């Protein structure tokens, strides 16, 4: 996660309260999704960005997780996410993010 996005997440958590923020990731690989999820829950693991040492504990999900799909308008989902859902390993992505969420998140949907 780049430094600007880390700062945006940090600012949103400060402004609205960490309990009111849900981060939805769209990473196409499980390793990247896991790192991004750790960054917004336990702090930047590279210790390089604004979230270094900042364990926000945010709720974090991958866009392909069932909990997120259930909340989406079916037509919008099909138009915006449908192709991604067909070509990516949604189960691996969901499991990667879920593992981090269960370990570090203080909040959920």
HELIX and SHEET records of a PDB file:
HELIX    1   1 UNK A    3  UNK A   16  1                                  14    
HELIX    2   2 UNK A   18  UNK A   20  5                                   3    
HELIX    3   3 UNK A   30  UNK A   42  1                                  13    
HELIX    4   4 UNK A   66  UNK A   71  1                                   6    
HELIX    5   5 UNK A   74  UNK A   80  1                                   7    
HELIX    6   6 UNK A   82  UNK A   87  1                                   6    
HELIX    7   7 UNK A   90  UNK A  104  1                                  15    
SHEET    1   A 2 UNK A  22  UNK A  25  0                                        
SHEET    2   A 2 UNK A  59  UNK A  62  1                                        
END                                                                             
